[in-house]
Amino acid sequence: MLKILKDKYHLKFSQEEPEKDLFVVKGSGKSILLTLLLVVVGGFLLSFLVIMVTPLKRLLPGYPTEQTRKEMVENRIMVDSLKQQINQWQKEMKAIQLVTSGMTPDNQPKMEEENEQGR
């Protein structure tokens, strides 16, 4: 394996008829391997940048569409309002429990406010 990396190589593209060299590359195995590695990594980076910067990313599976994003925002708003409604119901339920046990809700410390501040 080390011999392959140390040997010198000569890659030549030539035209047959006028005996003209079109493209000539000379180098060792290390330089060819390094060049090949750089080309592959550069290709991946270029592909990544093209996909991330251009609208091509919308074609990727799993990438949310504009409609999906709108639905996500609407769902978040709905969940938030449902949480507020549940908190209100819990406050009312505690007040009802206090009234049925013979106490008044005004005598109790405001635990709901303390719980909300701790969150």
C-alpha beads as a LAMMPS data file, in Angstrom:
LAMMPS data file: protein, C-alpha beads

119 atoms
118 bonds

1 atom types
1 bond types

-500.0 500.0 xlo xhi
-500.0 500.0 ylo yhi
-500.0 500.0 zlo zhi

Masses

1 110.0

Atoms # bond

1 1 1 0.000 0.000 0.000
2 1 1 2.816 2.423 0.833
3 1 1 4.479 1.667 -2.505
4 1 1 1.310 2.747 -4.328
5 1 1 1.279 6.065 -2.464
6 1 1 4.986 6.738 -3.124
7 1 1 5.063 5.817 -6.829
8 1 1 4.763 8.525 -9.466
9 1 1 1.863 8.452 -11.917
10 1 1 1.252 10.119 -15.235
11 1 1 -2.281 10.642 -16.596
12 1 1 -2.495 11.931 -20.139
13 1 1 -5.427 12.621 -22.463
14 1 1 -4.305 13.058 -26.036
15 1 1 -5.807 13.374 -29.467
16 1 1 -4.924 10.546 -31.854
17 1 1 -4.732 12.272 -35.221
18 1 1 -2.534 15.313 -34.704
19 1 1 -0.704 13.707 -31.752
20 1 1 -1.634 16.566 -29.503
21 1 1 -1.814 16.338 -25.679
22 1 1 -5.141 17.665 -24.417
23 1 1 -4.683 17.155 -20.685
24 1 1 -1.701 15.949 -18.642
25 1 1 -1.553 15.281 -14.893
26 1 1 1.553 14.105 -13.093
27 1 1 1.762 13.239 -9.431
28 1 1 2.331 10.724 -6.711
29 1 1 -0.277 8.441 -5.209
30 1 1 -0.592 10.775 -2.220
31 1 1 -1.354 13.806 -4.360
32 1 1 -3.889 11.902 -6.468
33 1 1 -5.587 10.531 -3.341
34 1 1 -5.649 13.996 -1.739
35 1 1 -7.046 15.577 -4.918
36 1 1 -9.742 12.919 -5.154
37 1 1 -10.658 13.437 -1.492
38 1 1 -10.875 17.216 -1.947
39 1 1 -13.080 16.835 -5.021
40 1 1 -15.475 14.524 -3.165
41 1 1 -15.666 16.759 -0.063
42 1 1 -16.027 19.852 -2.250
43 1 1 -18.865 18.179 -4.156
44 1 1 -20.688 17.388 -0.916
45 1 1 -20.225 20.941 0.373
46 1 1 -21.395 22.445 -2.901
47 1 1 -24.451 20.170 -2.945
48 1 1 -25.248 21.058 0.664
49 1 1 -24.971 24.799 0.016
50 1 1 -27.072 24.654 -3.146
51 1 1 -29.823 22.744 -1.353
52 1 1 -29.819 24.957 1.740
53 1 1 -29.705 28.316 -0.077
54 1 1 -32.091 27.634 -2.953
55 1 1 -35.738 26.507 -2.952
56 1 1 -34.579 22.936 -3.650
57 1 1 -34.835 22.231 0.075
58 1 1 -38.632 22.222 -0.287
59 1 1 -38.317 19.071 -2.385
60 1 1 -36.640 17.143 0.450
61 1 1 -38.902 14.677 2.253
62 1 1 -39.798 15.876 5.734
63 1 1 -39.192 19.546 5.035
64 1 1 -42.336 21.469 6.050
65 1 1 -44.319 23.259 3.382
66 1 1 -45.784 26.723 3.838
67 1 1 -49.184 25.199 4.604
68 1 1 -47.673 22.872 7.208
69 1 1 -45.903 25.796 8.902
70 1 1 -49.165 27.761 9.076
71 1 1 -50.923 24.751 10.600
72 1 1 -48.131 24.372 13.174
73 1 1 -48.507 28.017 14.251
74 1 1 -52.296 27.678 14.462
75 1 1 -51.925 24.501 16.538
76 1 1 -49.501 26.209 18.927
77 1 1 -51.938 29.076 19.432
78 1 1 -54.773 26.602 20.006
79 1 1 -52.743 24.588 22.533
80 1 1 -51.843 27.768 24.405
81 1 1 -55.478 28.858 24.629
82 1 1 -56.476 25.346 25.765
83 1 1 -53.840 25.491 28.516
84 1 1 -55.236 28.824 29.682
85 1 1 -58.775 27.395 29.675
86 1 1 -57.672 24.350 31.706
87 1 1 -55.931 26.605 34.236
88 1 1 -59.122 28.657 34.560
89 1 1 -61.185 25.480 35.079
90 1 1 -58.736 24.282 37.736
91 1 1 -59.076 27.587 39.601
92 1 1 -62.853 27.342 39.437
93 1 1 -62.776 23.697 40.593
94 1 1 -60.634 24.609 43.626
95 1 1 -63.019 27.419 44.484
96 1 1 -65.985 25.032 44.243
97 1 1 -64.187 22.483 46.448
98 1 1 -63.484 25.153 49.053
99 1 1 -67.105 26.316 49.035
100 1 1 -68.437 22.755 49.394
101 1 1 -66.067 22.103 52.311
102 1 1 -67.446 25.126 54.142
103 1 1 -64.600 27.573 53.492
104 1 1 -64.625 30.643 51.334
105 1 1 -62.178 31.067 48.458
106 1 1 -61.222 34.540 49.743
107 1 1 -59.670 33.097 52.943
108 1 1 -57.270 30.868 50.987
109 1 1 -53.840 32.105 49.851
110 1 1 -53.556 32.511 46.139
111 1 1 -51.679 29.314 45.353
112 1 1 -52.458 29.521 41.659
113 1 1 -50.580 32.806 41.353
114 1 1 -47.629 31.374 43.284
115 1 1 -47.579 28.304 41.016
116 1 1 -47.693 30.431 37.874
117 1 1 -44.801 32.612 39.110
118 1 1 -42.717 29.523 39.845
119 1 1 -43.111 28.208 36.276

Bonds

1 1 1 2
2 1 2 3
3 1 3 4
4 1 4 5
5 1 5 6
6 1 6 7
7 1 7 8
8 1 8 9
9 1 9 10
10 1 10 11
11 1 11 12
12 1 12 13
13 1 13 14
14 1 14 15
15 1 15 16
16 1 16 17
17 1 17 18
18 1 18 19
19 1 19 20
20 1 20 21
21 1 21 22
22 1 22 23
23 1 23 24
24 1 24 25
25 1 25 26
26 1 26 27
27 1 27 28
28 1 28 29
29 1 29 30
30 1 30 31
31 1 31 32
32 1 32 33
33 1 33 34
34 1 34 35
35 1 35 36
36 1 36 37
37 1 37 38
38 1 38 39
39 1 39 40
40 1 40 41
41 1 41 42
42 1 42 43
43 1 43 44
44 1 44 45
45 1 45 46
46 1 46 47
47 1 47 48
48 1 48 49
49 1 49 50
50 1 50 51
51 1 51 52
52 1 52 53
53 1 53 54
54 1 54 55
55 1 55 56
56 1 56 57
57 1 57 58
58 1 58 59
59 1 59 60
60 1 60 61
61 1 61 62
62 1 62 63
63 1 63 64
64 1 64 65
65 1 65 66
66 1 66 67
67 1 67 68
68 1 68 69
69 1 69 70
70 1 70 71
71 1 71 72
72 1 72 73
73 1 73 74
74 1 74 75
75 1 75 76
76 1 76 77
77 1 77 78
78 1 78 79
79 1 79 80
80 1 80 81
81 1 81 82
82 1 82 83
83 1 83 84
84 1 84 85
85 1 85 86
86 1 86 87
87 1 87 88
88 1 88 89
89 1 89 90
90 1 90 91
91 1 91 92
92 1 92 93
93 1 93 94
94 1 94 95
95 1 95 96
96 1 96 97
97 1 97 98
98 1 98 99
99 1 99 100
100 1 100 101
101 1 101 102
102 1 102 103
103 1 103 104
104 1 104 105
105 1 105 106
106 1 106 107
107 1 107 108
108 1 108 109
109 1 109 110
110 1 110 111
111 1 111 112
112 1 112 113
113 1 113 114
114 1 114 115
115 1 115 116
116 1 116 117
117 1 117 118
118 1 118 119
